[in-house]
Amino acid sequence: MVDELRLRDGSRLLVRPIRPEDAGSLVAMHARLSKDTIYRRYFGARPRLSPAEVDRFTRLPEPWRFALVAAGEPDELVAVARYEGTQRGHAAELALVVDDAVQRQGVGRALFGRLAEVARANGLTALVADVLDDNRSMLELLRTAGLPTRTEREPGARTVFVDLTALTLTDDAAERAGSHIAARAARAPSPSA
C-alpha cells in the first residue's frame, strides 16, 4: 500500500518507515534545519548529527522503536516522526521534526497521525512528548490532534501525554498502519545482529 500526503501547495510526499539507506538524506535534512527548529527538536544546539546518532535514528531493530518519514523526490527526507519505547512498556516517547521548507503545510500533523496509528496497532496506549514552552506549533498539534491529552509543566517545558486508547482505527487506518509495520519488519535486521 502506497501512503502519500498531498501538501497544501499540491505537491506530494511519500510516507514510509525509515531505513538505513536514509542516513545521507537524514544528515542532509538536518543540515537544512534552522537553528530554531533544531533547538525545538533537541532542546539545544546540534549543528550536525554524529555517525552514532544517524545509525541509531535509521536502524530500528527493536519492535518498541519506530520511525516514519515523509520523503519527496528523489527520496529526499523532509520530516521524521518517531517513537522510542521500552521492551515491556505501553507508552513511548514521541519526537517529530519537519524541514523548515515544508512547515505549516500539514506535514507534521499528518505524520503524527500516521505514527499514532502505528503505535496503536503495535499495542501502545500512550505517546509522551517533551515540548519546550515556546514550541507553540507542536503544542497546538498535540492539543488539536483529536486525542485526549494530559500535560505536566516543568520550568520552560511541558510533558504532554497523548492517550492512544481513545484512537479507534478505521479499516483504512488499520490497513495503512499494518502496511507500515510489515514494510519495516521486512527490512529490519534482527535485534541481535
C-alpha positions, 0 to 999 in steps of 0.5 A: 500500500502506497501512503502519500500526503498531498501538501497544501501547495499540491505537491506530494510526499511519500510516507514510509518507515525509515531505513538505513539507506536514509542516513545521507538524506537524514544528515542532509535534512538536518543540515537544512534545519534552522537553528530554531527548529533544531533547538525545538527538536533537541532542546539545544544546539546540534549543528550536525548529527554524529555517525552514532546518532544517524545509525541509531535514528535509521536502524530500528531493530527493536519492535518498541522503536519506530520511525516514519518519514515523509520523503519527496523526490528523489527520496529526499527526507523532509520530516521524521516522526518517531517513537522510542519505547521500552521492551515491556512498556505501553507508552513511548516517547514521541519526537517529530521534526519537519524541514523548515521548507515544508512547515505549516503545510500539514506535514507534521500533523499528518505524520503524527497521525500516521505514527499514532496509528502505528503505535496503536496497532503495535499495542501502545496506549500512550505517546509522551512528548517533551515540548519546550514552552515556546514550541507553540506549533507542536503544542497546538498539534498535540492539543488539536490532534483529536486525542485526549491529552494530559500535560505536566509543566516543568520550568520552560517545558511541558510533558504532554501525554497523548492517550492512544486508547481513545484512537479507534482505527478505521479499516483504512487506518488499520490497513495503512498502519499494518502496511507500515509495520510489515514494510519495516519488519521486512527490512529490519535486521534482527535485534541481535545482529 
